[in-house]
Amino acid sequence: MTDTCEIIDQGTHLVVVNRNPARRNALTPGFYAGLRQALAQAADQPRVGAVVLTGAEGFFCAGGDLTMLIRAQQMTEDARRAEIGDLQSLVRSIMDCPRPVIAAVEGGAAGAGFSLAMACDLIIAADDARFTAAYVNAGLIPDGGLTGSLTAALPPALVAELCLGGQPVAATRLHALGAINAVTPPGQARPAAEMVAAQLAQGPAEAQAAIKALVVGARRALMDRQLDAEVPAMARALAAPEAAEGIAGFLEKRRPGFAALRRG
């Protein structure tokens, strides 16, 4: 456990809780470390049938912490690439874990939170949850493999709509399109995910690991390509005037003035 990541051992499965509710469970280095610890623990213990990933106090994850993004704007490009690479590495860790990883989404998943949910093997969401590829609203581009996972799961027109427009999409719509496994009443996503995790723990661990490797392998080339391509693209975007204006607009609770930047 770290300051923002709680690991709960339920015997048959692990529950990883992102505990940063003051920032709507924005990602932190402590959460990265805790999730990696849980994934390694699950891989080492055959009794663990799955890992459930969720957020505290009714919200899955708001994505990257904007204060950390502001700090990254002042870094060299190599340093920015290394920071972005931490998220890309975490996504690869989810894909490489031999146990199924189940996202239990309440409230919403935005930006890198959406990326993490889509990196999981199964997604169970409350029917009022909203998913937002919010990067463009801050003058940024998706990372965490979101361009790859969405392209693998959804029609191209919807991927373009989500990534270019940055508007929320309902869990019910994603469920209808097959990108989400199940929807539940509000407050029931985690119990439903834990029920699935406990059921998986009754199955053959080695066969399940082999099946996961095959399923992930079917889209791994696309994901690896996009994870690699997102790093330099995001590093450049963070240093651009659009990101400075987009992040400032978000923090100041105003609409960013991107149109003025277009006019030079």
Protein Blocks (a to p, Z undefined) as FASTA:
>chain_A
ZZkbccddehjaccdddddfknoopacfklmmmmmmmmmmmmmmmklnbdcdddeehiab
ecjafklmmmmmmpcfklmmmmmmmmmmmmmmmmmpmbdcddddehiaehjlmmmmmmpm
bdcddfkbccddfklmnopaceehlmmmmmmmmcfklmmmmmmnopacdfklmmmnopaf
bdcdehilmmmmmmmmmmmmmmcfklmmmmmmmmmmmmmmmmmmmmmmmmmmmmmmmmpm
klmmmmmmmmnopacffklmmnZZ
